């Protein structure tokens, strides 16, 4: 897959329809960084007049997962990936547009190289921080991803 913003957003529409309907979109991707964005709206609200935590989770997982998928694709190896753990912390009400940034590209490339070299499964902790329009931290998510060479 070619990792452009428009192609990834088409992928989200087809493969992750609940995220797409909630408004989750990729805004930026490079080898080192991914930015997923979602705007507070009726379909992703909670009863407390802010964005539902699960919507924030979908956007934050996208930021980490698409960066990992790009790293796997760049490796030209057959690797399987799986989320094995997740945590989330919430600091402010999520209203307006929230951008989730993952800049763990170097960490991803290192762990992929190690998985290929050792032929053993590896785990990596990736983070996505959610910022509101005032650049204040709204939420912080961590994902433990398992990476394994397919045999």
N, C-alpha and C positions, 0 to 999 in steps of 0.2 A: 504494500500500500504506500502511496506517496503521501507524506504527512504535510498537507497544507491545511490551513484553517478551513477552507470551504469543503475539502474532501472529508475532513474529520467531522465537521458538522453534518454532512450527509450521512456519514457512518452513525452518528448519534441518532439521527432521525430514524434510521432503519433498524439498528441493533439495540438502541437504548431509548425506546419511545417514551417511557415515563420521564426520563431526564429531559428529553426534547420538549415534551408537553409542559414541563415545569419551567422551561425557559433556559435550561443549562446550555451554554454554547462555549466553544473554544474561541479564544480571542487572539492567542499568540502561541507559537511553538518554535523552538529551536533545539539544538542538541543539548543545551544546558538548562532550558527553562520552558515551562508551560504555564499559561494563564487561562483559567476557565472562569466564566462570568455568568451571573444569574441576577435578574432583577426581581425584587419583591413585587408580587402581584397576587391577584385573587386566587389563582390556582395553586400557589405554593405557600399560602398563609397558614398560620396557626391561630388558635383562639385568642392569642395575646397580642395580636396586631403586629406580628413580625414574621419573618420567613421561618417555615417549618425546618427543624433541624435535619430532617432526612434530605431535604432539597440541598441544604448546605453540604451534606455528606456526599450527595451525587456529584456536585460540582468539584468538591475537593478530591474525591477519588478520581474523577476524570483528569484533573491536573497531574496527579501522580501517575496514574495508569497510562495515560497517553504518552507521557515522557518515557516510561518504561517500555511501552510498545515500540516507540521510535528507536530506543537503544537496542532492543532485541532485533528489530528489522535491520539496523545498521550493522549488527554483528554477523549477519548472513549465516547464522546458525539456527537450528531448530531448538527453541527453548520453550518450556512451559512456565507460566506464571500464575500465581494465585495469591489473593489476599488471605493471610492467616491470622491477622489481628488488626484491630482498629481502635483508636481512641479519639475523642473530641472534647474540646474545652470551649466554652462560650463566655464571652466577655461583655458584649453589648447586644442590644436588639439589632437584628439584621433587617434593616429597611433600606430602600433605595437599591442601587446596584452594588453587588458584592463581587469582588474579584479575588479568586483563589490562585495563589502563586506557589508553584513548586519549582525550586531552582537546584534540584539535586542531581542534575545531569552527570556531573563528575563521579558522584557516588554510584550512580547506576552503571556507568561504563566500567568502573572498577570491579563491581560485583559480577557483572556479566563476564568480564575477562576471567575472573577467578572461577566462576562456574564452568566455563569452557575449559580452562587449564586443568582444573582438578577433577572434572567430570563428576563432581558432587553437588548436591543441592545447596543453595546458599539462601540466606535471608538478608533483607535490607530494609531499614526503616526510612521511609520517605515521608516528608511533611508537606502540608499545604496550609498556608495562612490566608485567612479571609480578611480583606480590607474593604471598608466602606468608601463612599465617595470623598470623605474627608481624610482618607488614608489612616483611619483608626483601625486597630485590630478588632474584629468582630468575633472571630472564631479561629481555632487552631486544631488541625486534624493530623494524626499520625497513622500511617498504614505500614504494617509489616508485610512485605511481599516476599514470597518464596519464588526462587528462580532455579530451574533444573534443566539440564541438557536432556533432550528427548533421545531415547535410544531405539 
